[in-house]
Amino acid sequence: TLEEGHRYIIRWQGDGPRQVDISAAVGGKDKGHLVINYDAALDSLSWTVPVGFITGFGVSSADNVRLRFEDASNPAHYVESVIFSIRGTPNR
């Protein structure tokens, strides 16, 4: 479970595109891109979960978050992360 306002390292591996777009979704709702045209060879990204990412919907947590890694030159080629949770940070 990740918390809003905290920083995490997202890591990946694989033979794939040179550039990736990484986006997030909560349930069936697209939350937008974390990065666009990111160098896939770096194999990690530092991401601070924005305050309000989940709580902005009026809920305290979400258990159906996933990341999508797309080939920046062909978004039809993608993989998705396993589903994970994000919760609001208490007293923020």
C-alpha positions in Angstrom: 0.0 0.0 0.0 1.4 3.4 -1.0 0.5 6.7 0.7 -0.3 10.0 -0.8 2.6 12.5 -0.2 5.3 9.8 -0.1 7.9 9.0 -2.6 8.4 5.6 -4.1 10.8 4.0 -6.7 9.0 2.2 -9.5 11.2 -0.4 -11.2 10.8 -2.5 -14.3 12.7 -4.8 -16.5 12.4 -6.3 -20.0 13.3 -6.1 -23.6 11.1 -3.4 -25.1 11.0 0.1 -26.4 13.6 2.7 -25.9 11.1 5.2 -24.6 8.1 4.6 -22.4 5.0 6.5 -21.3 3.9 5.6 -17.8 0.4 6.3 -16.7 -1.9 5.4 -13.7 -5.5 4.3 -13.4 -7.8 3.8 -10.5 -10.4 1.3 -11.3 -11.6 2.2 -14.8 -10.6 5.8 -14.5 -7.4 7.1 -16.2 -5.4 9.3 -13.8 -3.0 10.5 -16.5 0.6 10.2 -17.3 3.4 10.1 -14.7 6.0 10.5 -17.5 6.0 10.7 -21.3 8.9 9.6 -23.5 10.9 8.4 -20.6 14.2 6.6 -21.2 13.2 2.9 -20.6 16.9 2.0 -20.1 16.9 3.8 -16.8 14.6 1.0 -15.5 13.2 3.0 -12.6 11.3 6.2 -11.8 11.0 8.1 -8.5 7.3 9.0 -8.0 5.8 11.0 -5.3 2.1 10.1 -5.0 0.3 13.5 -5.1 -1.8 14.4 -2.1 -5.3 14.2 -3.4 -4.5 11.4 -5.9 -7.1 9.3 -4.1 -8.6 11.5 -1.5 -9.5 14.0 -4.1 -12.4 11.6 -5.0 -13.7 11.9 -1.5 -12.5 8.4 -0.4 -9.7 7.6 2.0 -8.1 4.7 0.0 -8.4 2.8 -3.3 -7.5 -0.9 -3.7 -7.7 -1.0 -7.5 -4.7 1.1 -8.7 -2.5 0.0 -11.6 0.3 1.4 -13.7 0.5 1.1 -17.5 3.8 1.1 -19.3 3.4 1.9 -23.0 5.8 2.0 -25.9 6.0 5.7 -26.5 6.2 5.2 -30.3 3.2 2.8 -30.3 0.8 3.0 -27.3 -1.0 -0.1 -28.5 2.0 -2.0 -27.2 1.8 -1.9 -23.4 1.9 -3.9 -20.2 0.1 -3.2 -16.9 1.3 -3.7 -13.3 -0.4 -5.8 -10.8 -3.2 -4.1 -8.9 -2.1 -2.3 -5.7 -3.5 0.1 -3.1 -3.0 3.8 -2.3 -4.3 5.5 0.8 -4.5 9.1 2.0 -2.0 10.3 4.5 -3.6 10.9 7.9 -3.5 14.4 9.3 -2.6 16.1 6.0 
